[in-house]
Amino acid sequence: MQFVYPYTVRQSEDGAWQVRFRDVPEALTEGETEAEAHALATDVLVAALGGLTKLRRDLPVPSAGGEFFVVVPILQSAKLALYQAMREHGLNKVTLANKLGVQEGEVRRMLDLDHQTKIGTLENALWQLGKQMASEVRKAA
């Protein structure tokens, strides 16, 4: 799954610039200027996706098309992919820890979007669940 989510920016009646993600309605923010609203888009999306993981909900599949996009940073994308793979396999943190030969606390850190887990650790965990990471470098928006 690619973690590239479309969003819109619209000016509200009170003059604030609102950011909305059609696939992640929990991700909502606004800025005083259009530029500020765009600058806040990544943080609000990552926070909302992290909130969905804490609530143990499935992650929404990004829809195609849109004027603006947030590409979720690679480390957080890997963590979200691991979370989704665990759900697909019906695994909890303890079961995955046993499968990987690590303590449950390490799996918790792997899933924590704010923790700086080594990408190789996440790549190995995904591999153990039958998933393979692929990277892509593209022109910045």
Residue pairs with C-beta under 8 A, 6 or more apart in sequence:
1 59
1 61
1 62
1 81
1 84
2 62
3 49
3 62
3 71
3 72
3 76
3 77
3 80
3 81
4 62
4 69
4 70
4 71
4 72
5 21
5 23
5 24
5 27
5 45
5 62
5 69
5 70
5 72
6 21
6 22
6 23
6 62
6 63
6 64
6 65
6 66
6 67
6 68
6 69
7 19
7 20
7 21
7 22
7 27
7 41
7 45
7 66
7 68
7 69
7 70
8 19
8 20
8 22
8 66
8 67
8 68
9 17
9 18
9 19
9 34
9 37
9 38
9 41
9 67
9 68
10 17
10 18
10 20
11 17
11 18
11 34
12 18
12 30
15 32
16 30
16 31
16 32
17 30
17 31
17 32
17 33
17 34
17 36
17 37
18 28
18 29
18 30
18 37
19 27
19 28
19 29
19 30
19 31
19 37
19 38
19 40
19 41
19 44
20 27
20 28
21 27
21 28
21 45
21 48
21 70
22 63
22 66
23 60
23 61
23 62
23 63
24 45
24 48
24 49
24 52
24 60
26 48
26 51
26 52
27 44
27 45
27 47
27 48
27 49
28 44
29 37
29 40
29 41
29 43
29 44
30 37
30 40
31 37
31 38
31 39
31 40
38 68
41 68
41 70
42 70
42 72
42 73
45 70
45 72
46 72
46 73
46 76
46 113
49 59
49 72
49 76
49 80
49 113
50 113
50 114
52 58
52 59
52 60
53 59
53 80
53 83
53 111
53 113
56 87
58 84
58 87
59 80
59 83
59 84
68 141
69 141
72 80
74 119
74 135
75 116
75 117
75 119
75 122
76 113
78 117
78 119
78 122
78 123
78 126
78 133
79 110
79 111
79 112
79 113
79 117
79 122
80 113
81 122
81 126
81 131
81 133
82 110
82 111
82 122
82 125
82 126
82 129
82 131
83 111
85 126
85 129
85 130
85 131
86 92
86 93
86 96
86 129
88 129
89 129
91 99
91 129
93 104
93 107
93 108
93 111
94 104
94 107
96 107
96 125
96 129
97 103
97 104
97 106
97 107
99 128
100 106
100 107
100 124
100 125
100 128
107 125
109 115
109 117
110 117
110 121
110 122
110 125
119 133
122 133
123 133
126 132
126 133
